[in-house]
Structures are given as C-alpha cells and as structure tokens.
C-alpha cells in the first residue's frame, strides 16, 4: 500500500486531537502504574530490577493513531465528530471499460470493450488500487482524492499496467492515469483514463461496488 493525498484539513485536526488525548492518558496512567509497582503482587518486578513504567505519550499516540487509521475513521459517529470527508472506497468493484488506440503498425484506430474488476484496499492514509481485465492487470503507484472537484468527489491515480496478452503490440507494460468520479448515492465510480505516449490508449470506465 502507498500513501494518498486528500484535499481536506481533517488529518492535521485528528492528529492534534490524538496528541492531546495521548498526553492526557499518559498523565492519568502515571500514578496508577506507580501504585501498581508498590503493591506486593508486583514485588517480583523489584526482585528482577524491572521497573513498571507508564507508556509514554508517544507510544499511546502511535497506538491510537493506528486504530484510527485502520478502523475508527470508518465509524459513522466518528466521521461526524471529526468531520471526516475522505470517502470509504474500500471494497470490490465490477464494471466495464471502453478504449481506443492507434495501431503501431497501421495507425488504424482500434476500439475495445470488456469487463473489468477493481479492488481497493484503503485505510485513512494509505491505499492500494488494483484492476484486472481479461487482457491486463494494473496497480496504483500514486493516488489522491479530491472532495471539492467541480465534478464532485474524484479519485485520481497513476497506475502501472502489465499485459496478459501475447500480441506483439500489447506485450509491453505501460503507465496510465485514471480519473474517476465517485457517486456515493449509487455506489458507483465512473470516469476516463489515458496511457503514456508509448501506448497512446484512452477511454472510459465505470464500476459498481459489489462488496
């Protein structure tokens, strides 16, 4: 998985809140740990010269941050409290693609269409997008989510494509770029894509979330 950008200030807001909470928890836990260490049940720690120390604020922050990053950011009440606008795209999507490209040999315009499957693994700060069709497999390299785009919420990412085909013109791997509009009411993604000058393919895509 790799990091992705988002055009909101929610990350700095949440980090600041978690830092404050971590300091507070550490302060509360300190006298509790001191008292536990003085109890006879923990006398073995003294014999072994082991100090029962309070977790530092930094450790507590890291634990809270990981829990938030993996799970809490998806919880509805948490999203409302912290004004989390990052859309939850994690899941399996199925759809179709329509593409056009020029033949390298004849310059003839070649059109294709077919089924495509998209898998998105997402946390609050990291993402991995993989796409598979009958002819190729691709994976994201960089990505960003725009919540205030003129089209609405959009997912933009650069990908690396590896071809499954054995044809001379389709064997080489290439880089491409997808721009997909997220339609939360219908749980759909739709948009277009293009590839680098080596491949020179462009087209449209749409997906519907299935799980």
Residue pairs with C-beta under 8 A, 6 or more apart in sequence:
1 121
1 123
1 126
1 127
1 128
2 126
2 127
2 128
2 140
2 141
2 142
2 143
3 125
3 126
3 127
4 125
4 126
4 127
4 142
4 143
4 144
4 145
4 157
5 143
5 144
5 145
6 85
6 86
6 144
6 145
6 146
6 147
7 144
7 145
7 146
7 147
7 148
8 85
8 86
8 147
10 82
10 83
10 84
10 85
10 86
11 124
11 125
13 82
13 83
14 68
14 82
14 84
15 65
17 82
18 61
18 64
18 65
18 68
19 57
19 61
21 64
22 57
22 58
22 60
22 61
22 64
23 57
25 57
25 60
26 54
26 55
26 56
26 57
26 60
29 54
29 55
30 54
32 54
33 52
33 53
33 54
34 54
36 42
36 52
37 45
37 46
37 51
37 52
42 52
45 51
45 52
68 78
68 124
69 123
69 124
69 125
69 126
70 123
70 124
72 78
73 79
73 84
73 86
73 123
73 124
74 88
78 84
84 124
85 147
86 124
86 145
86 147
87 145
87 147
87 153
87 182
87 184
88 122
89 120
89 122
89 127
89 145
89 155
89 182
89 189
90 120
90 121
90 122
91 119
91 120
91 209
91 210
91 211
92 117
92 118
92 119
92 209
92 210
92 211
93 117
93 118
93 119
93 120
93 189
93 207
93 208
93 209
93 210
94 115
94 116
94 117
94 118
94 207
94 208
94 210
95 115
95 116
95 118
95 189
95 205
95 206
95 207
95 208
96 113
96 114
96 115
96 116
96 205
96 206
97 112
97 113
97 114
97 116
97 133
97 193
97 203
97 204
97 205
98 111
98 112
98 113
98 203
98 204
98 205
99 111
99 112
99 113
99 201
99 202
99 203
100 109
100 110
100 111
100 112
100 201
100 202
100 203
101 109
101 110
101 112
101 199
101 200
101 201
101 202
102 108
102 109
102 110
102 200
103 109
103 110
103 169
104 169
105 169
112 203
114 133
114 134
114 135
115 133
115 134
116 131
116 132
116 133
116 205
116 207
117 131
117 132
117 133
118 129
118 130
118 131
118 189
118 207
119 129
119 130
119 131
119 132
120 127
120 128
120 129
121 127
121 128
122 128
127 140
127 143
128 139
128 140
129 139
129 140
129 143
129 155
129 157
129 159
130 137
130 138
130 139
130 140
131 137
131 138
131 139
131 159
132 138
134 164
135 163
135 164
135 165
135 170
136 161
136 162
136 163
136 164
136 165
136 170
137 161
137 162
137 164
138 159
138 160
138 161
138 162
138 176
139 159
139 160
140 157
140 158
140 159
141 157
141 158
141 159
141 160
141 175
142 157
142 158
143 155
143 156
143 157
143 158
144 155
144 156
144 157
145 153
145 154
145 155
145 156
146 153
146 154
146 156
147 153
149 181
151 181
152 181
152 182
152 183
153 181
153 182
153 184
154 179
154 180
154 181
154 182
154 191
155 178
155 179
155 180
155 182
155 189
156 177
156 178
156 179
156 180
157 177
157 178
158 175
158 176
158 177
159 175
159 176
159 177
159 178
160 173
160 174
160 175
161 173
161 174
161 175
161 176
161 195
161 199
162 173
163 170
163 171
163 172
163 173
165 171
172 198
172 199
174 195
174 196
174 198
174 199
175 195
175 196
176 193
176 194
176 195
176 196
176 199
176 201
177 193
177 194
177 195
178 191
178 192
178 193
178 205
179 191
179 192
179 193
180 189
180 190
180 191
180 205
180 207
181 189
181 190
181 191
182 188
182 189
183 189
183 190
186 208
187 208
187 209
188 206
188 207
188 208
188 209
189 205
189 206
189 207
189 209
190 204
190 205
190 206
190 207
191 204
191 205
191 206
192 202
192 203
192 204
192 205
193 202
193 203
193 204
193 205
194 201
194 202
194 203
195 201
195 202
